[in-house]
Amino acid sequence: MSSYLVTFLMASALFVGLAGAARAQTGTADLDAIEVLADRGDTARTREELDAWLSANGGQASRAELTHAWFLRGRLMSDADPAEVEYLRAAIDGDGPFASRARLRLGQLQLAKGDLRRAAAYLEQLRADDPEGALVPVSWVWTARVAESRGDAEVACEAWARARSSLKPADPARVEAERSRSRCEEPARQPGEVVTYTVQLGAFGTEQAAVRLRDGAADIGVAVRVESPSGGVRVYRVRAGRFGSRDSADMLARRFQVEGFDAIVVPEEP
């Protein structure tokens, strides 16, 4: 048990009979110690300590302290839906750094669910509400991931560039941001060389069949298009995204494949 946690437990025993004002003054330290328990994975004890803290301090705690508590409750949820409720409460009604952490978690949750529009919106809101906040650099990493999932290479590469310029060298997310250079910085090419890749979901002899597939893929949250016949071949192709590297296109193809589509990466005709 850490000395910080020992101090917390001793303080809880010593000050249990003190007035409410004194409890509110030590509320932040209490929540920090409770978060230590959460970091250790002791969910049952963390929930017990958090419930006790809210019972003792909930009526007189500061908005920032309550935001911290709501965020912790979200962390303790085993299912995404109730966790989202707590994170929303922290993000909308809360204040301080844990409101930003809640917005980041909401963005991550929506990305996992495949709701890319809401994921992007939460991340944008984080930056708008706390433009100088500590989570802004890593928020660009998640914005890049959302954009790649949508097949938007331009937005993704811009977000990766912002992440590289703002993340500290020791930040683990910096490694992924640096790797993005190979997907975003195009090498020198010969005139007329094919430089763009796209993800193809199917090719049909009729436009109606292509439109049906396009509409069926709409729920994934990625812009899917039907390309009309060209080059004298009467084939309607269903495609998504345009990328400057095959690696980026492969990411989107894998997303479609997980959803059950026969997605392949093909060079896009100039």
Sine and cosine of phi, psi and omega as CSV:
sin_phi,cos_phi,sin_psi,cos_psi,sin_omega,cos_omega
0.00,0.00,0.75,-0.66,-0.06,-1.00
-0.94,0.35,0.40,-0.92,0.04,-1.00
-0.89,0.45,-0.52,0.85,0.01,-1.00
-0.91,0.42,-0.66,0.75,0.01,-1.00
-0.94,0.34,-0.62,0.78,0.06,-1.00
-0.86,0.51,-0.69,0.72,0.02,-1.00
-0.86,0.51,-0.68,0.73,0.02,-1.00
-0.87,0.49,-0.74,0.68,-0.04,-1.00
-0.91,0.41,-0.64,0.77,0.04,-1.00
-0.90,0.43,-0.66,0.75,0.00,-1.00
-0.90,0.43,-0.60,0.80,0.01,-1.00
-0.88,0.47,-0.65,0.76,-0.02,-1.00
-0.95,0.32,-0.64,0.77,-0.09,-1.00
-0.95,0.30,-0.58,0.81,-0.17,-0.99
-0.95,-0.30,0.24,0.97,-0.04,-1.00
-0.86,0.51,-0.48,0.88,-0.04,-1.00
-0.99,-0.11,0.06,1.00,-0.05,-1.00
-0.97,0.26,0.22,-0.98,-0.03,-1.00
-0.93,0.37,0.32,-0.95,-0.05,-1.00
-0.87,0.49,-0.57,0.82,-0.01,-1.00
-0.89,0.46,-0.65,0.76,0.00,-1.00
-0.92,0.38,-0.60,0.80,0.04,-1.00
-0.90,0.44,-0.64,0.77,0.00,-1.00
-0.90,0.44,-0.58,0.82,0.00,-1.00
-0.91,0.42,-0.52,0.86,-0.02,-1.00
-0.99,-0.12,0.08,1.00,-0.09,-1.00
-0.86,0.51,-0.66,0.75,-0.05,-1.00
-0.89,0.46,-0.70,0.72,0.03,-1.00
-0.87,0.49,-0.65,0.76,0.03,-1.00
-0.86,0.51,-0.73,0.69,-0.03,-1.00
-0.91,0.41,-0.60,0.80,0.07,-1.00
-0.87,0.49,-0.67,0.74,0.01,-1.00
-0.92,0.38,-0.60,0.80,0.06,-1.00
-0.90,0.43,-0.60,0.80,0.02,-1.00
-0.92,0.39,-0.52,0.86,0.10,-1.00
-0.86,0.51,-0.67,0.74,0.05,-1.00
-0.88,0.47,-0.67,0.75,0.02,-1.00
-0.89,0.46,-0.66,0.75,0.01,-1.00
-0.88,0.47,-0.51,0.86,0.01,-1.00
-0.99,0.17,-0.14,0.99,0.02,-1.00
1.00,0.09,0.22,0.98,0.00,-1.00
-1.00,0.06,0.97,0.24,-0.15,-0.99
-0.90,0.44,-0.71,0.70,-0.07,-1.00
-0.88,0.47,-0.72,0.69,-0.02,-1.00
-0.94,0.34,-0.60,0.80,0.03,-1.00
-0.88,0.48,-0.70,0.71,0.01,-1.00
-0.89,0.46,-0.66,0.75,0.01,-1.00
-0.89,0.46,-0.73,0.69,-0.01,-1.00
-0.92,0.40,-0.62,0.78,-0.02,-1.00
-0.93,0.37,-0.68,0.74,0.05,-1.00
-0.87,0.50,-0.65,0.76,0.02,-1.00
-0.91,0.42,-0.66,0.75,0.01,-1.00
-0.89,0.45,-0.71,0.71,0.00,-1.00
-0.90,0.43,-0.61,0.79,0.03,-1.00
-0.90,0.43,-0.63,0.78,-0.05,-1.00
-0.99,0.13,-0.52,0.85,-0.17,-0.99
-0.86,-0.51,-0.19,0.98,-0.15,-0.99
-0.83,0.56,-0.55,0.84,-0.05,-1.00
-0.98,0.18,-0.22,0.98,-0.08,-1.00
-0.70,-0.71,0.09,1.00,0.01,-1.00
-0.96,0.29,0.38,-0.93,0.05,-1.00
-0.95,0.31,0.27,-0.96,0.02,-1.00
-0.88,0.48,-0.63,0.78,0.00,-1.00
-0.90,0.43,-0.63,0.78,0.03,-1.00
-0.92,0.40,-0.67,0.74,0.03,-1.00
-0.90,0.44,-0.61,0.80,0.04,-1.00
-0.88,0.48,-0.68,0.73,0.05,-1.00
-0.86,0.50,-0.69,0.72,-0.02,-1.00
-0.91,0.42,-0.68,0.73,0.02,-1.00
-0.90,0.45,-0.64,0.77,0.03,-1.00
-0.88,0.47,-0.69,0.73,0.02,-1.00
-0.89,0.46,-0.62,0.78,0.04,-1.00
-0.88,0.47,-0.62,0.79,0.07,-1.00
-0.88,0.47,-0.66,0.75,0.02,-1.00
-0.88,0.48,-0.53,0.85,-0.10,-0.99
-0.99,0.14,-0.19,0.98,-0.03,-1.00
-0.96,0.26,0.70,-0.71,0.00,-1.00
-1.00,0.07,-0.31,0.95,0.01,-1.00
-0.93,-0.36,0.52,-0.86,-0.09,-1.00
-0.92,0.39,-0.63,0.78,-0.11,-0.99
-0.90,0.44,-0.79,0.61,0.05,-1.00
-0.91,0.42,-0.52,0.85,0.08,-1.00
-0.89,0.46,-0.66,0.75,0.01,-1.00
-0.88,0.48,-0.62,0.78,0.01,-1.00
-0.86,0.50,-0.72,0.70,-0.01,-1.00
-0.92,0.38,-0.66,0.75,0.02,-1.00
-0.91,0.42,-0.61,0.79,0.05,-1.00
-0.89,0.45,-0.66,0.75,0.02,-1.00
-0.88,0.47,-0.69,0.72,0.02,-1.00
-0.91,0.42,-0.62,0.78,-0.05,-1.00
-0.96,0.28,-0.61,0.79,-0.11,-0.99
-1.00,0.02,-0.73,0.68,-0.06,-1.00
-1.00,-0.08,-0.14,0.99,-0.13,-0.99
-1.00,-0.02,-0.08,-1.00,-0.05,-1.00
-0.44,-0.90,0.47,-0.88,0.09,-1.00
1.00,-0.03,-0.17,-0.99,-0.10,-0.99
-0.89,0.45,-0.46,0.89,-0.02,-1.00
-0.97,0.23,-0.33,0.95,0.16,-0.99
-0.92,0.39,-0.64,0.76,0.06,-1.00
-0.92,0.39,-0.66,0.76,0.04,-1.00
-0.88,0.47,-0.60,0.80,0.03,-1.00
-0.91,0.41,-0.64,0.77,0.02,-1.00
-0.91,0.42,-0.63,0.78,0.05,-1.00
-0.89,0.46,-0.70,0.71,0.02,-1.00
-0.89,0.46,-0.63,0.78,0.02,-1.00
-0.90,0.44,-0.66,0.75,0.06,-1.00
-0.88,0.48,-0.67,0.74,0.01,-1.00
-0.91,0.41,-0.67,0.75,0.02,-1.00
-0.88,0.47,-0.71,0.71,-0.03,-1.00
-0.92,0.39,-0.58,0.82,0.08,-1.00
-0.89,0.46,-0.69,0.72,0.02,-1.00
-0.89,0.46,-0.56,0.83,0.01,-1.00
-0.98,0.20,-0.28,0.96,-0.04,-1.00
1.00,-0.03,0.11,0.99,0.05,-1.00
-1.00,0.01,0.99,0.12,-0.16,-0.99
-0.95,0.32,-0.52,0.85,0.02,-1.00
-0.89,0.45,-0.74,0.68,-0.01,-1.00
-0.94,0.35,-0.58,0.81,0.04,-1.00
-0.86,0.52,-0.74,0.68,0.00,-1.00
-0.89,0.45,-0.63,0.78,-0.04,-1.00
-0.91,0.42,-0.67,0.74,0.00,-1.00
-0.90,0.44,-0.65,0.76,-0.01,-1.00
-0.93,0.37,-0.63,0.77,0.07,-1.00
-0.90,0.43,-0.63,0.77,0.01,-1.00
-0.91,0.42,-0.62,0.79,0.05,-1.00
-0.83,0.56,-0.74,0.67,-0.04,-1.00
-0.94,0.33,-0.56,0.83,0.00,-1.00
-0.93,0.36,-0.64,0.77,-0.06,-1.00
-0.99,0.16,-0.43,0.90,-0.05,-1.00
-0.64,-0.77,0.91,0.42,-0.16,-0.99
-0.89,0.46,-0.39,0.92,0.02,-1.00
-0.97,-0.26,0.21,0.98,-0.10,-1.00
-0.95,0.32,0.34,-0.94,-0.05,-1.00
-0.93,0.37,-0.34,0.94,-0.06,-1.00
-1.00,-0.04,-0.06,1.00,-0.02,-1.00
-0.86,0.51,-0.72,0.69,-0.01,-1.00
-0.85,0.53,-0.74,0.67,-0.03,-1.00
-0.95,0.32,-0.41,0.91,0.06,-1.00
-0.89,0.45,-0.52,0.85,0.04,-1.00
-0.92,0.38,-0.54,0.84,0.07,-1.00
-0.87,0.49,-0.71,0.70,-0.03,-1.00
-0.95,0.30,-0.54,0.84,0.10,-0.99
-0.89,0.45,-0.64,0.77,0.04,-1.00
-0.89,0.45,-0.67,0.75,0.01,-1.00
-0.90,0.43,-0.65,0.76,0.04,-1.00
-0.89,0.46,-0.72,0.69,-0.02,-1.00
-0.89,0.46,-0.64,0.77,0.05,-1.00
-0.90,0.44,-0.62,0.79,0.04,-1.00
-0.91,0.41,-0.47,0.88,0.04,-1.00
-1.00,0.08,-0.12,0.99,-0.04,-1.00
0.98,0.19,0.34,0.94,-0.03,-1.00
-0.98,-0.19,1.00,0.04,-0.09,-1.00
-0.91,0.42,-0.59,0.81,-0.04,-1.00
-0.90,0.45,-0.75,0.66,0.02,-1.00
-0.91,0.42,-0.65,0.76,0.00,-1.00
-0.87,0.49,-0.73,0.69,-0.05,-1.00
-0.92,0.38,-0.59,0.81,0.07,-1.00
-0.90,0.44,-0.67,0.75,0.02,-1.00
-0.91,0.41,-0.65,0.76,0.05,-1.00
-0.88,0.48,-0.65,0.76,0.00,-1.00
-0.89,0.45,-0.68,0.74,0.04,-1.00
-0.90,0.44,-0.62,0.78,0.03,-1.00
-0.90,0.44,-0.70,0.71,-0.01,-1.00
-0.88,0.47,-0.60,0.80,-0.07,-1.00
-0.98,0.20,-0.28,0.96,-0.09,-1.00
-0.91,-0.41,-0.39,0.92,0.01,-1.00
-0.96,0.28,0.61,-0.80,0.06,-1.00
-0.95,0.30,0.50,-0.87,-0.04,-1.00
-0.82,0.57,-0.54,0.84,-0.05,-1.00
-0.99,0.12,-0.12,0.99,-0.04,-1.00
-0.94,0.34,0.78,-0.62,0.00,-1.00
-0.83,0.55,-0.54,0.84,-0.01,-1.00
-0.93,0.37,-0.31,0.95,-0.01,-1.00
-0.90,0.43,-0.53,0.85,0.00,-1.00
-0.87,0.48,-0.74,0.67,0.01,-1.00
-0.91,0.42,-0.63,0.78,0.02,-1.00
-0.89,0.45,-0.63,0.78,0.02,-1.00
-0.92,0.38,-0.60,0.80,0.02,-1.00
-0.90,0.44,-0.43,0.90,-0.03,-1.00
-0.91,0.41,-0.28,0.96,0.00,-1.00
-0.83,0.55,-0.64,0.77,-0.03,-1.00
-0.92,0.40,-0.40,0.92,0.01,-1.00
-1.00,0.02,-0.35,0.94,-0.15,-0.99
-0.92,-0.39,-0.48,0.87,-0.05,-1.00
-0.99,-0.13,0.96,-0.29,-0.11,-0.99
-0.95,0.30,0.71,-0.71,0.10,-1.00
-0.96,0.29,0.23,-0.97,0.04,-1.00
-0.90,0.44,0.68,-0.73,-0.03,-1.00
-0.76,-0.64,0.39,-0.92,0.05,-1.00
-0.98,0.22,0.52,-0.85,0.05,-1.00
-0.84,0.55,0.71,-0.71,0.03,-1.00
1.00,0.06,-0.11,0.99,-0.01,-1.00
-0.95,0.30,0.63,-0.78,0.05,-1.00
-0.92,0.40,0.81,-0.58,-0.08,-1.00
-0.88,-0.48,-0.09,1.00,-0.13,-0.99
-0.87,-0.49,0.67,-0.74,0.08,-1.00
-0.91,-0.42,0.45,-0.89,0.06,-1.00
-0.64,-0.77,0.29,-0.96,0.03,-1.00
-0.98,-0.21,0.84,-0.55,-0.01,-1.00
-0.96,-0.27,0.77,-0.63,-0.02,-1.00
-0.99,-0.16,-0.33,0.94,0.00,-1.00
0.08,-1.00,0.23,-0.97,0.05,-1.00
-0.62,-0.79,0.73,-0.68,-0.16,-0.99
-0.70,-0.71,0.39,-0.92,0.05,-1.00
-0.99,0.11,-0.23,0.97,0.03,-1.00
-0.82,-0.57,0.53,-0.85,0.00,-1.00
-0.93,0.37,-0.56,0.83,-0.02,-1.00
-0.86,0.50,-0.68,0.73,0.00,-1.00
-0.91,0.41,-0.63,0.77,0.01,-1.00
-0.91,0.41,-0.65,0.76,0.01,-1.00
-0.90,0.43,-0.62,0.79,0.03,-1.00
-0.87,0.49,-0.68,0.73,0.02,-1.00
-0.92,0.38,-0.68,0.73,0.04,-1.00
-0.84,0.54,-0.73,0.68,-0.02,-1.00
-0.92,0.40,-0.55,0.84,0.02,-1.00
-0.93,0.35,-0.41,0.91,0.01,-1.00
-1.00,-0.02,-0.06,1.00,-0.11,-0.99
-0.91,0.43,-0.51,0.86,-0.06,-1.00
-0.91,0.42,-0.31,0.95,-0.02,-1.00
-0.95,0.31,-0.36,0.93,0.03,-1.00
1.00,-0.01,0.26,0.97,0.03,-1.00
-0.92,-0.38,0.67,-0.74,0.02,-1.00
-0.93,0.37,0.87,-0.49,0.00,-1.00
-0.90,-0.44,0.68,-0.74,-0.05,-1.00
-0.82,-0.57,0.38,-0.92,0.15,-0.99
-0.96,-0.29,0.86,-0.52,0.02,-1.00
-0.99,-0.10,0.79,-0.62,-0.03,-1.00
-0.94,0.34,0.36,-0.93,0.00,-1.00
-0.84,0.54,0.56,-0.83,0.03,-1.00
-0.53,-0.85,0.32,-0.95,0.06,-1.00
0.92,0.39,0.39,0.92,0.05,-1.00
0.99,0.16,0.03,1.00,0.01,-1.00
-0.96,-0.27,0.85,-0.53,-0.06,-1.00
-1.00,0.07,0.98,0.20,0.02,-1.00
-0.72,-0.69,0.76,-0.64,0.07,-1.00
-0.99,-0.15,0.89,-0.46,-0.06,-1.00
-0.98,-0.18,0.67,-0.74,0.05,-1.00
-0.97,-0.25,0.89,-0.45,-0.15,-0.99
-0.68,-0.73,0.30,-0.95,0.02,-1.00
-0.58,-0.81,0.68,-0.73,0.13,-0.99
0.97,0.24,0.41,-0.91,0.15,-0.99
-0.67,-0.75,0.79,-0.62,-0.14,-0.99
-0.73,-0.68,0.54,-0.84,0.05,-1.00
-1.00,0.09,-0.11,0.99,0.03,-1.00
-0.61,-0.79,0.46,-0.89,0.00,-1.00
-0.93,0.38,-0.54,0.84,-0.02,-1.00
-0.86,0.51,-0.69,0.72,-0.01,-1.00
-0.91,0.42,-0.66,0.75,0.03,-1.00
-0.90,0.44,-0.60,0.80,0.02,-1.00
-0.87,0.50,-0.59,0.80,0.01,-1.00
-0.87,0.49,-0.73,0.69,0.00,-1.00
-0.93,0.37,-0.63,0.78,0.02,-1.00
-0.86,0.51,-0.67,0.74,0.00,-1.00
-0.89,0.45,-0.59,0.81,0.02,-1.00
-0.89,0.45,-0.70,0.72,0.04,-1.00
-0.91,0.42,-0.63,0.77,-0.02,-1.00
-0.89,0.45,-0.63,0.78,0.05,-1.00
-0.87,0.50,-0.55,0.83,-0.01,-1.00
-1.00,0.09,0.05,1.00,0.10,-1.00
0.99,-0.13,0.16,0.99,0.01,-1.00
-1.00,-0.06,0.53,-0.85,0.04,-1.00
-1.00,0.07,0.96,0.26,-0.09,-1.00
-1.00,-0.03,0.68,-0.74,0.08,-1.00
-0.72,-0.69,0.40,-0.91,0.05,-1.00
-0.99,-0.13,0.77,-0.64,-0.01,-1.00
-0.72,-0.70,0.48,-0.88,0.13,-0.99
-0.93,0.37,0.66,-0.75,0.04,-1.00
-1.00,0.02,0.73,-0.68,-0.04,-1.00
-0.91,0.42,0.70,-0.72,0.01,-1.00
-0.92,0.39,0.00,0.00,0.00,0.00
